[in-house]
């Protein structure tokens, strides 16, 4: 169950990062701060899911992903 949530979290985070890059790169102008915030949130989600995988990986009997 934890593996599935980690994969889903990473996929959602990658979509958020792609969306942030789209917001920064394309018009309308002056939306760059929102795009950078979206990219930062996507990176934060990836870091949180990897941290949770390491914490809960000890309980599942499976080694954590590296």
C-alpha positions as a Markdown table, in Angstrom:
| # | Residue | x | y | z |
|---|---|---|---|---|
| 1 | Unk | 0.0 | 0.0 | 0.0 |
| 2 | Unk | 2.8 | 2.4 | 0.9 |
| 3 | Unk | 4.5 | 1.7 | -2.4 |
| 4 | Unk | 1.4 | 2.5 | -4.4 |
| 5 | Unk | 1.0 | 5.8 | -2.5 |
| 6 | Unk | 4.7 | 6.6 | -3.2 |
| 7 | Unk | 4.3 | 6.0 | -6.9 |
| 8 | Unk | 1.1 | 8.1 | -7.1 |
| 9 | Unk | 2.7 | 10.9 | -5.1 |
| 10 | Unk | 5.7 | 11.0 | -7.4 |
| 11 | Unk | 3.5 | 11.0 | -10.5 |
| 12 | Unk | 1.4 | 13.9 | -9.2 |
| 13 | Unk | 4.6 | 15.8 | -8.2 |
| 14 | Unk | 6.1 | 15.3 | -11.7 |
| 15 | Unk | 2.8 | 16.7 | -13.2 |
| 16 | Unk | 3.0 | 19.6 | -10.9 |
| 17 | Unk | 6.6 | 20.3 | -11.9 |
| 18 | Unk | 5.7 | 20.1 | -15.6 |
| 19 | Unk | 2.8 | 22.5 | -14.9 |
| 20 | Unk | 5.0 | 24.9 | -13.1 |
| 21 | Unk | 7.5 | 24.9 | -16.0 |
| 22 | Unk | 4.6 | 25.5 | -18.4 |
| 23 | Unk | 3.4 | 28.5 | -16.3 |
| 24 | Unk | 6.9 | 30.0 | -16.2 |
| 25 | Unk | 7.8 | 29.4 | -19.9 |
| 26 | Unk | 4.6 | 30.5 | -21.6 |
| 27 | Unk | 2.4 | 33.6 | -21.6 |
| 28 | Unk | 0.6 | 35.4 | -19.9 |
| 29 | Unk | 3.5 | 37.4 | -18.5 |
| 30 | Unk | 4.0 | 38.0 | -14.8 |
| 31 | Unk | 3.0 | 34.6 | -13.7 |
| 32 | Unk | 6.5 | 33.4 | -12.9 |
| 33 | Unk | 6.3 | 33.6 | -9.1 |
| 34 | Unk | 3.3 | 31.2 | -9.2 |
| 35 | Unk | 5.1 | 28.9 | -11.5 |
| 36 | Unk | 8.2 | 28.8 | -9.2 |
| 37 | Unk | 5.9 | 28.1 | -6.3 |
| 38 | Unk | 4.2 | 25.2 | -8.1 |
| 39 | Unk | 7.7 | 23.7 | -9.0 |
| 40 | Unk | 8.8 | 24.0 | -5.3 |
| 41 | Unk | 5.6 | 22.3 | -4.1 |
| 42 | Unk | 6.2 | 19.5 | -6.6 |
| 43 | Unk | 9.8 | 19.0 | -5.4 |
| 44 | Unk | 8.5 | 19.1 | -1.8 |
| 45 | Unk | 6.0 | 16.4 | -2.5 |
| 46 | Unk | 8.7 | 14.1 | -4.0 |
| 47 | Unk | 10.9 | 14.7 | -0.9 |
| 48 | Unk | 8.0 | 13.9 | 1.5 |
| 49 | Unk | 7.0 | 10.7 | -0.3 |
| 50 | Unk | 10.6 | 9.5 | -0.3 |
| 51 | Unk | 10.9 | 10.3 | 3.4 |
| 52 | Unk | 7.7 | 8.5 | 4.2 |
| 53 | Unk | 8.9 | 5.5 | 2.1 |
| 54 | Unk | 12.0 | 5.3 | 4.2 |
| 55 | Unk | 10.1 | 5.5 | 7.4 |
| 56 | Unk | 7.4 | 3.0 | 6.5 |
| 57 | Unk | 9.7 | 0.8 | 4.5 |
| 58 | Unk | 11.1 | -0.6 | 7.8 |
| 59 | Unk | 7.6 | -1.8 | 8.7 |
| 60 | Unk | 6.7 | -3.5 | 5.4 |
| 61 | Unk | 9.6 | -6.0 | 5.3 |
| 62 | Unk | 10.7 | -4.5 | 2.0 |
| 63 | Unk | 13.9 | -2.4 | 1.6 |
| 64 | Unk | 13.3 | 1.3 | 0.9 |
| 65 | Unk | 13.8 | 2.5 | -2.7 |
| 66 | Unk | 17.1 | 4.2 | -3.4 |
